[in-house]
């Protein structure tokens, strides 16, 4: 018997290298899978095209319908879609209603009137003019924050007088164009009397020293009242007293 000896490309004792099948071999081995994949890709492309066409048609139709609306109808439609604005108006209305219905003593700050009222169950005991700090972006990137006047309900955390050393935030100095001192604590920086609220908001009076000692400047996100008005209601200001902003 004659035995043929097959010679492989590799040396004896070494594993054979596995060759990855090519696309042609895969297509011949699995024709149904390849066909299904092709059909799926064509279907997805067709669906994308239909959706794009529908979106274009809807946009064109919306523009046509909007062009036929009266000014009043367009304003009404814009009001319906301005959900964020509606939520803001709702918060203001709820805060005003809650302040009037509060059975106990409370403070209410109206941004429209620029006034703060000490009241009980809607009965106004004292009305005081206030200045509300503007909405402003403060700080330096990437630590910039957007400060806005308070809205809704807050409570008094602490009432401080002119001996209170407030650690003035670094952004206040920068916002005023002043160098940031090594020690940012300034005694009386919030004036003769100030009200610290939860959430970081503050109602203060104009100080005689520090970065807030400027009649033309109001702390962004803060409320500045007259010192005589705050001193007149000092005995009513206790931690936990509700303060409503609307």
C-alpha positions in Angstrom: 0.0 0.0 0.0 1.3 3.3 -1.0 0.5 6.2 1.4 0.4 9.8 0.0 2.0 12.3 2.3 0.3 15.6 2.4 2.5 18.6 2.9 0.8 21.6 4.7 2.0 25.1 4.6 2.8 25.1 8.3 5.5 23.3 10.2 4.6 20.1 12.0 3.3 20.6 15.5 2.1 24.2 14.9 -1.6 25.1 14.7 -3.1 26.0 11.4 -4.0 29.7 10.9 -7.8 30.2 10.5 -8.7 32.3 7.6 -11.7 34.6 8.0 -14.3 34.0 5.4 -14.9 36.8 2.9 -18.1 38.6 2.1 -18.6 36.4 -1.0 -18.3 33.2 1.0 -20.6 34.5 3.7 -23.2 35.5 1.1 -23.0 32.0 -0.5 -23.2 30.3 2.9 -26.1 32.4 4.3 -28.1 33.7 1.3 -31.3 34.1 3.3 -29.7 36.2 6.1 -28.0 38.5 3.5 -31.3 38.9 1.7 -33.2 39.8 4.9 -30.5 42.3 5.8 -30.8 44.0 2.5 -34.6 44.1 2.7 -34.4 45.6 6.2 -32.0 48.3 5.1 -34.1 49.3 2.1 -37.2 49.4 4.4 -35.5 51.6 7.0 -34.3 54.0 4.3 -37.8 54.2 2.9 -39.3 54.9 6.3 -36.8 57.7 6.9 -37.7 59.2 3.6 -41.4 59.1 4.3 -40.9 60.7 7.8 -38.8 63.5 6.3 -41.5 64.1 3.6 -44.3 64.2 6.2 -42.4 66.6 8.4 -41.9 68.9 5.5 -45.5 68.7 4.6 -46.7 69.3 8.2 -44.4 72.3 8.4 -45.7 73.8 5.2 -49.3 73.2 6.3 -48.7 74.8 9.7 -47.2 77.9 8.0 -50.3 78.1 5.6 -52.8 77.8 8.5 -50.9 80.3 10.6 -50.9 82.7 7.7 -54.7 82.6 7.6 -55.1 83.2 11.4 -56.0 86.6 12.7 -53.6 88.4 15.1 -55.7 87.4 18.1 -55.7 83.7 17.0 -52.0 83.7 16.5 -51.4 85.2 20.0 -53.8 82.6 21.5 -51.9 79.8 19.7 -48.5 81.1 20.9 -49.9 81.3 24.5 -51.0 77.7 24.3 -47.5 76.5 23.2 -45.6 78.7 25.7 -45.9 76.1 28.4 -42.9 77.5 30.4 -44.4 81.0 30.5 -47.8 79.5 31.6 -46.1 77.7 34.4 -44.4 80.9 35.5 -47.7 82.8 35.5 -49.3 80.0 37.4 -46.5 80.0 40.1 -47.0 83.8 40.5 -50.7 83.5 40.9 -50.5 80.6 43.4 -47.9 82.5 45.5 -50.1 85.6 45.5 -53.2 83.6 46.5 -51.3 81.7 49.2 -49.9 84.9 50.7 -53.4 86.4 50.9 -54.9 83.2 52.5 -52.0 82.8 55.0 -53.7 82.9 58.5 -50.5 83.8 60.3 -48.3 86.8 59.9 -46.2 86.8 56.7 -44.3 89.0 54.3 -45.2 89.4 50.6 -42.9 90.9 48.0 -44.6 92.0 44.8 -42.1 92.5 41.9 -44.8 94.4 39.8 -45.4 97.0 42.6 -41.8 97.0 43.9 -43.3 96.7 47.4 -43.1 94.4 50.4 -46.1 94.0 52.7 -46.4 92.8 56.2 -49.8 91.2 56.4 -52.1 88.7 58.1 -54.9 86.9 56.2 -54.7 89.6 53.5 -54.9 92.5 55.9 -52.0 94.8 55.2 -50.2 96.0 58.3 -47.4 97.8 56.7 -46.3 98.4 53.0 -42.7 99.2 52.3 -41.0 100.1 49.0 -38.2 97.7 47.9 -35.8 97.4 45.0 -35.4 94.0 43.5 -32.1 92.9 42.1 -32.0 92.2 38.4 -31.6 88.8 36.8 -27.9 88.4 36.0 -25.2 85.9 35.1 -22.4 86.0 37.7 -19.1 84.3 38.2 -16.5 83.2 35.8 -16.5 80.3 33.4 -17.0 77.4 34.0 -18.5 78.3 37.3 -21.0 80.9 36.0 -24.5 80.8 37.5 -27.7 82.7 36.6 -29.3 84.5 39.5 -32.9 85.6 39.4 -35.2 87.2 42.0 -36.9 84.7 44.3 -40.4 83.3 43.3 -42.8 81.4 45.4 -42.6 80.8 49.1 -39.5 81.1 51.3 -39.1 81.2 55.1 -36.8 83.4 57.3 -33.7 81.6 58.5 -32.0 84.4 60.4 -32.4 88.1 61.1 -29.1 89.9 61.4 -28.1 93.5 62.3 -25.1 95.7 61.5 -22.7 93.7 63.6 -23.1 90.6 61.4 -20.0 89.9 59.3 -21.2 88.6 56.0 -18.9 86.6 53.8 -19.4 88.5 50.6 -19.3 86.0 47.6 -16.3 86.4 45.3 -18.6 87.1 42.4 -20.0 90.2 44.1 -16.6 91.8 44.1 -16.0 90.8 40.5 -19.4 92.0 39.5 -18.7 95.4 41.0 -15.3 95.6 39.3 -13.5 95.4 42.6 -10.5 93.3 43.6 -11.3 90.2 45.7 -9.8 90.7 49.1 -8.1 87.9 51.0 -10.7 88.2 53.8 -14.2 88.5 52.3 -16.0 88.9 55.6 -17.3 92.4 55.9 -19.1 93.6 59.1 -22.3 95.3 58.3 -22.1 94.4 54.6 -25.9 93.8 54.6 -26.8 97.1 56.3 -28.3 97.9 59.7 -30.8 95.0 59.3 -31.1 92.0 56.9 -33.2 88.9 56.5 -31.6 85.7 55.4 -34.0 83.3 53.7 -33.8 79.6 52.9 -32.3 78.9 49.4 -29.7 81.7 49.8 -32.0 84.7 49.1 -31.5 87.9 51.2 -33.5 91.0 52.0 -31.1 93.6 53.1 -30.8 97.4 53.7 -28.2 99.6 52.1 -24.9 99.4 54.1 -22.5 102.2 54.8 -19.5 100.1 53.8 -18.6 97.1 51.6 -19.4 96.3 47.9 -23.1 96.9 48.4 -22.7 100.4 49.7 -23.9 102.0 46.5 -27.4 103.4 46.1 -27.5 102.6 42.4 -26.5 98.9 42.8 -28.8 96.2 44.0 -27.6 92.7 44.7 -28.6 90.4 41.8 -31.3 88.0 43.0 -31.7 90.0 46.2 -34.1 92.5 47.6 -33.1 95.8 49.1 -35.5 97.6 51.5 -35.2 100.8 53.5 -33.5 100.4 56.9 -36.2 102.3 58.8 -38.9 100.0 57.4 -37.1 96.9 58.4 -36.3 98.2 61.8 -40.0 99.2 62.3 -41.1 95.5 61.8 -38.1 94.0 63.5 -40.1 92.5 66.4 -42.3 90.6 63.9 -39.4 89.0 62.0 -38.7 85.6 63.4 -37.1 82.4 61.9 -39.8 80.4 60.1 -41.9 83.4 59.1 -43.2 82.8 55.6 -42.1 85.2 52.8 -44.0 85.1 49.5 -42.5 86.4 46.2 -44.7 87.1 43.2 
